[in-house]
Amino acid sequence: MSSNDHTFIKSLMGEIPLLEHNRPALSQSGVILDYLAKKLINLALKMKRNVVKF
């Protein structure tokens, strides 16, 4: 396999990018960014709560 070979996993409609994480796959870049932003915000809030406890 050369460094230029890429394997892409596509959605049922043949779309990429595709994100699979604890739910049905997301295939639209805007939807993926929204999902990741919400996950990051939730993680930051959890971390902040843990810091406040100490």
mmCIF file of the N, C-alpha and C atoms, coordinates in Angstrom:
data_MODEL
# 
_entry.id   MODEL 
# 
loop_
_atom_site.group_PDB 
_atom_site.id 
_atom_site.type_symbol 
_atom_site.label_atom_id 
_atom_site.label_alt_id 
_atom_site.label_comp_id 
_atom_site.label_asym_id 
_atom_site.label_entity_id 
_atom_site.label_seq_id 
_atom_site.pdbx_PDB_ins_code 
_atom_site.Cartn_x 
_atom_site.Cartn_y 
_atom_site.Cartn_z 
_atom_site.occupancy 
_atom_site.B_iso_or_equiv 
_atom_site.pdbx_formal_charge 
_atom_site.auth_seq_id 
_atom_site.auth_comp_id 
_atom_site.auth_asym_id 
_atom_site.auth_atom_id 
_atom_site.pdbx_PDB_model_num 
ATOM 1   N N  . MET A 1 1  ? 0.851   -1.177 0.000  1.00 0.00 ? 1  MET A N  1 
ATOM 2   C CA . MET A 1 1  ? 0.000   0.000  0.000  1.00 0.00 ? 1  MET A CA 1 
ATOM 3   C C  . MET A 1 1  ? 0.895   1.239  0.000  1.00 0.00 ? 1  MET A C  1 
ATOM 4   N N  . SER A 1 2  ? 0.684   2.121  -0.943 1.00 0.00 ? 2  SER A N  1 
ATOM 5   C CA . SER A 1 2  ? 1.484   3.339  -1.004 1.00 0.00 ? 2  SER A CA 1 
ATOM 6   C C  . SER A 1 2  ? 0.898   4.394  -0.074 1.00 0.00 ? 2  SER A C  1 
ATOM 7   N N  . SER A 1 3  ? 1.651   5.459  0.131  1.00 0.00 ? 3  SER A N  1 
ATOM 8   C CA . SER A 1 3  ? 1.177   6.524  1.022  1.00 0.00 ? 3  SER A CA 1 
ATOM 9   C C  . SER A 1 3  ? -0.003  7.292  0.420  1.00 0.00 ? 3  SER A C  1 
ATOM 10  N N  . ASN A 1 4  ? -0.276  7.101  -0.880 1.00 0.00 ? 4  ASN A N  1 
ATOM 11  C CA . ASN A 1 4  ? -1.393  7.798  -1.523 1.00 0.00 ? 4  ASN A CA 1 
ATOM 12  C C  . ASN A 1 4  ? -2.680  6.994  -1.507 1.00 0.00 ? 4  ASN A C  1 
ATOM 13  N N  . ASP A 1 5  ? -2.625  5.736  -1.023 1.00 0.00 ? 5  ASP A N  1 
ATOM 14  C CA . ASP A 1 5  ? -3.829  4.916  -0.958 1.00 0.00 ? 5  ASP A CA 1 
ATOM 15  C C  . ASP A 1 5  ? -4.662  5.331  0.246  1.00 0.00 ? 5  ASP A C  1 
ATOM 16  N N  . HIS A 1 6  ? -5.952  5.516  0.024  1.00 0.00 ? 6  HIS A N  1 
ATOM 17  C CA . HIS A 1 6  ? -6.865  5.896  1.102  1.00 0.00 ? 6  HIS A CA 1 
ATOM 18  C C  . HIS A 1 6  ? -8.086  4.993  1.050  1.00 0.00 ? 6  HIS A C  1 
ATOM 19  N N  . THR A 1 7  ? -8.552  4.624  2.205  1.00 0.00 ? 7  THR A N  1 
ATOM 20  C CA . THR A 1 7  ? -9.791  3.859  2.298  1.00 0.00 ? 7  THR A CA 1 
ATOM 21  C C  . THR A 1 7  ? -10.810 4.730  2.993  1.00 0.00 ? 7  THR A C  1 
ATOM 22  N N  . PHE A 1 8  ? -11.948 4.915  2.344  1.00 0.00 ? 8  PHE A N  1 
ATOM 23  C CA . PHE A 1 8  ? -13.014 5.721  2.913  1.00 0.00 ? 8  PHE A CA 1 
ATOM 24  C C  . PHE A 1 8  ? -14.212 4.830  3.195  1.00 0.00 ? 8  PHE A C  1 
ATOM 25  N N  . ILE A 1 9  ? -14.809 5.018  4.342  1.00 0.00 ? 9  ILE A N  1 
ATOM 26  C CA . ILE A 1 9  ? -16.054 4.353  4.660  1.00 0.00 ? 9  ILE A CA 1 
ATOM 27  C C  . ILE A 1 9  ? -17.152 5.342  4.301  1.00 0.00 ? 9  ILE A C  1 
ATOM 28  N N  . LYS A 1 10 ? -18.056 4.921  3.451  1.00 0.00 ? 10 LYS A N  1 
ATOM 29  C CA . LYS A 1 10 ? -19.106 5.822  2.988  1.00 0.00 ? 10 LYS A CA 1 
ATOM 30  C C  . LYS A 1 10 ? -20.440 5.469  3.633  1.00 0.00 ? 10 LYS A C  1 
ATOM 31  N N  . SER A 1 11 ? -21.311 6.454  3.675  1.00 0.00 ? 11 SER A N  1 
ATOM 32  C CA . SER A 1 11 ? -22.665 6.229  4.169  1.00 0.00 ? 11 SER A CA 1 
ATOM 33  C C  . SER A 1 11 ? -23.438 5.404  3.147  1.00 0.00 ? 11 SER A C  1 
ATOM 34  N N  . LEU A 1 12 ? -24.652 5.034  3.505  1.00 0.00 ? 12 LEU A N  1 
ATOM 35  C CA . LEU A 1 12 ? -25.493 4.275  2.584  1.00 0.00 ? 12 LEU A CA 1 
ATOM 36  C C  . LEU A 1 12 ? -25.730 5.024  1.276  1.00 0.00 ? 12 LEU A C  1 
ATOM 37  N N  . MET A 1 13 ? -25.720 6.347  1.350  1.00 0.00 ? 13 MET A N  1 
ATOM 38  C CA . MET A 1 13 ? -25.922 7.161  0.149  1.00 0.00 ? 13 MET A CA 1 
ATOM 39  C C  . MET A 1 13 ? -24.604 7.440  -0.569 1.00 0.00 ? 13 MET A C  1 
ATOM 40  N N  . GLY A 1 14 ? -23.504 6.865  -0.077 1.00 0.00 ? 14 GLY A N  1 
ATOM 41  C CA . GLY A 1 14 ? -22.206 7.052  -0.707 1.00 0.00 ? 14 GLY A CA 1 
ATOM 42  C C  . GLY A 1 14 ? -21.518 8.341  -0.314 1.00 0.00 ? 14 GLY A C  1 
ATOM 43  N N  . GLU A 1 15 ? -21.966 8.962  0.771  1.00 0.00 ? 15 GLU A N  1 
ATOM 44  C CA . GLU A 1 15 ? -21.420 10.254 1.189  1.00 0.00 ? 15 GLU A CA 1 
ATOM 45  C C  . GLU A 1 15 ? -20.239 10.079 2.146  1.00 0.00 ? 15 GLU A C  1 
ATOM 46  N N  . ILE A 1 16 ? -19.278 10.954 2.009  1.00 0.00 ? 16 ILE A N  1 
ATOM 47  C CA . ILE A 1 16 ? -18.219 11.104 2.997  1.00 0.00 ? 16 ILE A CA 1 
ATOM 48  C C  . ILE A 1 16 ? -18.100 12.592 3.263  1.00 0.00 ? 16 ILE A C  1 
ATOM 49  N N  . PRO A 1 17 ? -17.803 13.094 4.409  1.00 0.00 ? 17 PRO A N  1 
ATOM 50  C CA . PRO A 1 17 ? -17.328 12.390 5.602  1.00 0.00 ? 17 PRO A CA 1 
ATOM 51  C C  . PRO A 1 17 ? -18.461 11.642 6.307  1.00 0.00 ? 17 PRO A C  1 
ATOM 52  N N  . LEU A 1 18 ? -18.046 10.685 7.122  1.00 0.00 ? 18 LEU A N  1 
ATOM 53  C CA . LEU A 1 18 ? -18.979 9.874  7.881  1.00 0.00 ? 18 LEU A CA 1 
ATOM 54  C C  . LEU A 1 18 ? -18.432 9.720  9.291  1.00 0.00 ? 18 LEU A C  1 
ATOM 55  N N  . LEU A 1 19 ? -19.272 9.949  10.289 1.00 0.00 ? 19 LEU A N  1 
ATOM 56  C CA . LEU A 1 19 ? -18.873 9.790  11.684 1.00 0.00 ? 19 LEU A CA 1 
ATOM 57  C C  . LEU A 1 19 ? -19.777 8.755  12.325 1.00 0.00 ? 19 LEU A C  1 
ATOM 58  N N  . GLU A 1 20 ? -19.165 7.712  12.887 1.00 0.00 ? 20 GLU A N  1 
ATOM 59  C CA . GLU A 1 20 ? -19.912 6.704  13.644 1.00 0.00 ? 20 GLU A CA 1 
ATOM 60  C C  . GLU A 1 20 ? -19.413 6.755  15.071 1.00 0.00 ? 20 GLU A C  1 
ATOM 61  N N  . HIS A 1 21 ? -20.306 7.138  15.999 1.00 0.00 ? 21 HIS A N  1 
ATOM 62  C CA . HIS A 1 21 ? -19.914 7.225  17.406 1.00 0.00 ? 21 HIS A CA 1 
ATOM 63  C C  . HIS A 1 21 ? -21.144 7.103  18.278 1.00 0.00 ? 21 HIS A C  1 
ATOM 64  N N  . ASN A 1 22 ? -21.340 5.941  18.897 1.00 0.00 ? 22 ASN A N  1 
ATOM 65  C CA . ASN A 1 22 ? -22.435 5.707  19.847 1.00 0.00 ? 22 ASN A CA 1 
ATOM 66  C C  . ASN A 1 22 ? -23.816 6.074  19.308 1.00 0.00 ? 22 ASN A C  1 
ATOM 67  N N  . ARG A 1 23 ? -24.033 5.971  18.048 1.00 0.00 ? 23 ARG A N  1 
ATOM 68  C CA . ARG A 1 23 ? -25.324 6.320  17.454 1.00 0.00 ? 23 ARG A CA 1 
ATOM 69  C C  . ARG A 1 23 ? -25.285 5.948  15.987 1.00 0.00 ? 23 ARG A C  1 
ATOM 70  N N  . PRO A 1 24 ? -26.395 6.107  15.282 1.00 0.00 ? 24 PRO A N  1 
ATOM 71  C CA . PRO A 1 24 ? -26.330 5.903  13.830 1.00 0.00 ? 24 PRO A CA 1 
ATOM 72  C C  . PRO A 1 24 ? -25.324 6.871  13.209 1.00 0.00 ? 24 PRO A C  1 
ATOM 73  N N  . ALA A 1 25 ? -24.745 6.474  12.117 1.00 0.00 ? 25 ALA A N  1 
ATOM 74  C CA . ALA A 1 25 ? -23.709 7.278  11.471 1.00 0.00 ? 25 ALA A CA 1 
ATOM 75  C C  . ALA A 1 25 ? -24.246 8.635  11.021 1.00 0.00 ? 25 ALA A C  1 
ATOM 76  N N  . LEU A 1 26 ? -23.411 9.653  11.173 1.00 0.00 ? 26 LEU A N  1 
ATOM 77  C CA . LEU A 1 26 ? -23.727 11.005 10.695 1.00 0.00 ? 26 LEU A CA 1 
ATOM 78  C C  . LEU A 1 26 ? -22.920 11.244 9.426  1.00 0.00 ? 26 LEU A C  1 
ATOM 79  N N  . SER A 1 27 ? -23.567 11.776 8.393  1.00 0.00 ? 27 SER A N  1 
ATOM 80  C CA . SER A 1 27 ? -22.855 11.894 7.119  1.00 0.00 ? 27 SER A CA 1 
ATOM 81  C C  . SER A 1 27 ? -22.789 13.312 6.550  1.00 0.00 ? 27 SER A C  1 
ATOM 82  N N  . GLN A 1 28 ? -23.357 14.268 7.190  1.00 0.00 ? 28 GLN A N  1 
ATOM 83  C CA . GLN A 1 28 ? -23.289 15.645 6.712  1.00 0.00 ? 28 GLN A CA 1 
ATOM 84  C C  . GLN A 1 28 ? -22.295 16.416 7.571  1.00 0.00 ? 28 GLN A C  1 
ATOM 85  N N  . SER A 1 29 ? -21.380 17.151 6.958  1.00 0.00 ? 29 SER A N  1 
ATOM 86  C CA . SER A 1 29 ? -20.322 17.819 7.719  1.00 0.00 ? 29 SER A CA 1 
ATOM 87  C C  . SER A 1 29 ? -20.878 18.795 8.759  1.00 0.00 ? 29 SER A C  1 
ATOM 88  N N  . GLY A 1 30 ? -21.942 19.513 8.439  1.00 0.00 ? 30 GLY A N  1 
ATOM 89  C CA . GLY A 1 30 ? -22.538 20.438 9.409  1.00 0.00 ? 30 GLY A CA 1 
ATOM 90  C C  . GLY A 1 30 ? -23.118 19.706 10.604 1.00 0.00 ? 30 GLY A C  1 
ATOM 91  N N  . VAL A 1 31 ? -23.761 18.583 10.357 1.00 0.00 ? 31 VAL A N  1 
ATOM 92  C CA . VAL A 1 31 ? -24.333 17.772 11.424 1.00 0.00 ? 31 VAL A CA 1 
ATOM 93  C C  . VAL A 1 31 ? -23.216 17.186 12.284 1.00 0.00 ? 31 VAL A C  1 
ATOM 94  N N  . ILE A 1 32 ? -22.151 16.732 11.643 1.00 0.00 ? 32 ILE A N  1 
ATOM 95  C CA . ILE A 1 32 ? -20.997 16.183 12.371 1.00 0.00 ? 32 ILE A CA 1 
ATOM 96  C C  . ILE A 1 32 ? -20.382 17.254 13.259 1.00 0.00 ? 32 ILE A C  1 
ATOM 97  N N  . LEU A 1 33 ? -20.184 18.457 12.744 1.00 0.00 ? 33 LEU A N  1 
ATOM 98  C CA . LEU A 1 33 ? -19.604 19.546 13.536 1.00 0.00 ? 33 LEU A CA 1 
ATOM 99  C C  . LEU A 1 33 ? -20.494 19.922 14.711 1.00 0.00 ? 33 LEU A C  1 
ATOM 100 N N  . ASP A 1 34 ? -21.805 19.948 14.502 1.00 0.00 ? 34 ASP A N  1 
ATOM 101 C CA . ASP A 1 34 ? -22.744 20.249 15.578 1.00 0.00 ? 34 ASP A CA 1 
ATOM 102 C C  . ASP A 1 34 ? -22.671 19.177 16.671 1.00 0.00 ? 34 ASP A C  1 
ATOM 103 N N  . TYR A 1 35 ? -22.640 17.916 16.274 1.00 0.00 ? 35 TYR A N  1 
ATOM 104 C CA . TYR A 1 35 ? -22.542 16.803 17.222 1.00 0.00 ? 35 TYR A CA 1 
ATOM 105 C C  . TYR A 1 35 ? -21.253 16.896 18.037 1.00 0.00 ? 35 TYR A C  1 
ATOM 106 N N  . LEU A 1 36 ? -20.126 17.138 17.360 1.00 0.00 ? 36 LEU A N  1 
ATOM 107 C CA . LEU A 1 36 ? -18.841 17.232 18.057 1.00 0.00 ? 36 LEU A CA 1 
ATOM 108 C C  . LEU A 1 36 ? -18.799 18.436 18.998 1.00 0.00 ? 36 LEU A C  1 
ATOM 109 N N  . ALA A 1 37 ? -19.387 19.559 18.580 1.00 0.00 ? 37 ALA A N  1 
ATOM 110 C CA . ALA A 1 37 ? -19.416 20.749 19.437 1.00 0.00 ? 37 ALA A CA 1 
ATOM 111 C C  . ALA A 1 37 ? -20.199 20.466 20.709 1.00 0.00 ? 37 ALA A C  1 
ATOM 112 N N  . LYS A 1 38 ? -21.346 19.809 20.583 1.00 0.00 ? 38 LYS A N  1 
ATOM 113 C CA . LYS A 1 38 ? -22.148 19.475 21.767 1.00 0.00 ? 38 LYS A CA 1 
ATOM 114 C C  . LYS A 1 38 ? -21.396 18.526 22.685 1.00 0.00 ? 38 LYS A C  1 
ATOM 115 N N  . LYS A 1 39 ? -20.699 17.537 22.112 1.00 0.00 ? 39 LYS A N  1 
ATOM 116 C CA . LYS A 1 39 ? -19.920 16.607 22.925 1.00 0.00 ? 39 LYS A CA 1 
ATOM 117 C C  . LYS A 1 39 ? -18.807 17.348 23.661 1.00 0.00 ? 39 LYS A C  1 
ATOM 118 N N  . LEU A 1 40 ? -18.140 18.281 22.982 1.00 0.00 ? 40 LEU A N  1 
ATOM 119 C CA . LEU A 1 40 ? -17.051 19.031 23.591 1.00 0.00 ? 40 LEU A CA 1 
ATOM 120 C C  . LEU A 1 40 ? -17.565 19.921 24.719 1.00 0.00 ? 40 LEU A C  1 
ATOM 121 N N  . ILE A 1 41 ? -18.695 20.573 24.504 1.00 0.00 ? 41 ILE A N  1 
ATOM 122 C CA . ILE A 1 41 ? -19.282 21.419 25.549 1.00 0.00 ? 41 ILE A CA 1 
ATOM 123 C C  . ILE A 1 41 ? -19.645 20.579 26.768 1.00 0.00 ? 41 ILE A C  1 
ATOM 124 N N  . ASN A 1 42 ? -20.268 19.420 26.549 1.00 0.00 ? 42 ASN A N  1 
ATOM 125 C CA . ASN A 1 42 ? -20.629 18.545 27.665 1.00 0.00 ? 42 ASN A CA 1 
ATOM 126 C C  . ASN A 1 42 ? -19.391 18.078 28.424 1.00 0.00 ? 42 ASN A C  1 
ATOM 127 N N  . LEU A 1 43 ? -18.331 17.737 27.706 1.00 0.00 ? 43 LEU A N  1 
ATOM 128 C CA . LEU A 1 43 ? -17.092 17.307 28.344 1.00 0.00 ? 43 LEU A CA 1 
ATOM 129 C C  . LEU A 1 43 ? -16.490 18.447 29.162 1.00 0.00 ? 43 LEU A C  1 
ATOM 130 N N  . ALA A 1 44 ? -16.483 19.644 28.617 1.00 0.00 ? 44 ALA A N  1 
ATOM 131 C CA . ALA A 1 44 ? -15.932 20.801 29.328 1.00 0.00 ? 44 ALA A CA 1 
ATOM 132 C C  . ALA A 1 44 ? -16.723 21.083 30.604 1.00 0.00 ? 44 ALA A C  1 
ATOM 133 N N  . LEU A 1 45 ? -18.043 20.975 30.535 1.00 0.00 ? 45 LEU A N  1 
ATOM 134 C CA . LEU A 1 45 ? -18.864 21.201 31.725 1.00 0.00 ? 45 LEU A CA 1 
ATOM 135 C C  . LEU A 1 45 ? -18.598 20.148 32.796 1.00 0.00 ? 45 LEU A C  1 
ATOM 136 N N  . LYS A 1 46 ? -18.444 18.894 32.393 1.00 0.00 ? 46 LYS A N  1 
ATOM 137 C CA . LYS A 1 46 ? -18.128 17.833 33.349 1.00 0.00 ? 46 LYS A CA 1 
ATOM 138 C C  . LYS A 1 46 ? -16.778 18.080 34.006 1.00 0.00 ? 46 LYS A C  1 
ATOM 139 N N  . MET A 1 47 ? -15.798 18.477 33.204 1.00 0.00 ? 47 MET A N  1 
ATOM 140 C CA . MET A 1 47 ? -14.464 18.738 33.741 1.00 0.00 ? 47 MET A CA 1 
ATOM 141 C C  . MET A 1 47 ? -14.508 19.916 34.706 1.00 0.00 ? 47 MET A C  1 
ATOM 142 N N  . LYS A 1 48 ? -15.279 20.953 34.361 1.00 0.00 ? 48 LYS A N  1 
ATOM 143 C CA . LYS A 1 48 ? -15.382 22.132 35.229 1.00 0.00 ? 48 LYS A CA 1 
ATOM 144 C C  . LYS A 1 48 ? -16.020 21.756 36.564 1.00 0.00 ? 48 LYS A C  1 
ATOM 145 N N  . ARG A 1 49 ? -17.067 20.919 36.522 1.00 0.00 ? 49 ARG A N  1 
ATOM 146 C CA . ARG A 1 49 ? -17.716 20.469 37.756 1.00 0.00 ? 49 ARG A CA 1 
ATOM 147 C C  . ARG A 1 49 ? -16.742 19.699 38.639 1.00 0.00 ? 49 ARG A C  1 
ATOM 148 N N  . ASN A 1 50 ? -15.894 18.872 38.028 1.00 0.00 ? 50 ASN A N  1 
ATOM 149 C CA . ASN A 1 50 ? -14.928 18.093 38.785 1.00 0.00 ? 50 ASN A CA 1 
ATOM 150 C C  . ASN A 1 50 ? -13.870 18.999 39.442 1.00 0.00 ? 50 ASN A C  1 
ATOM 151 N N  . VAL A 1 51 ? -13.482 20.048 38.768 1.00 0.00 ? 51 VAL A N  1 
ATOM 152 C CA . VAL A 1 51 ? -12.489 20.983 39.320 1.00 0.00 ? 51 VAL A CA 1 
ATOM 153 C C  . VAL A 1 51 ? -13.099 21.749 40.479 1.00 0.00 ? 51 VAL A C  1 
ATOM 154 N N  . VAL A 1 52 ? -14.345 22.168 40.352 1.00 0.00 ? 52 VAL A N  1 
ATOM 155 C CA . VAL A 1 52 ? -15.024 22.918 41.400 1.00 0.00 ? 52 VAL A CA 1 
ATOM 156 C C  . VAL A 1 52 ? -15.170 22.085 42.666 1.00 0.00 ? 52 VAL A C  1 
ATOM 157 N N  . LYS A 1 53 ? -15.342 20.770 42.528 1.00 0.00 ? 53 LYS A N  1 
ATOM 158 C CA . LYS A 1 53 ? -15.499 19.897 43.686 1.00 0.00 ? 53 LYS A CA 1 
ATOM 159 C C  . LYS A 1 53 ? -14.257 19.883 44.570 1.00 0.00 ? 53 LYS A C  1 
ATOM 160 N N  . PHE A 1 54 ? -13.084 20.061 43.973 1.00 0.00 ? 54 PHE A N  1 
ATOM 161 C CA . PHE A 1 54 ? -11.844 20.010 44.749 1.00 0.00 ? 54 PHE A CA 1 
ATOM 162 C C  . PHE A 1 54 ? -11.618 21.296 45.402 1.00 0.00 ? 54 PHE A C  1 
# 
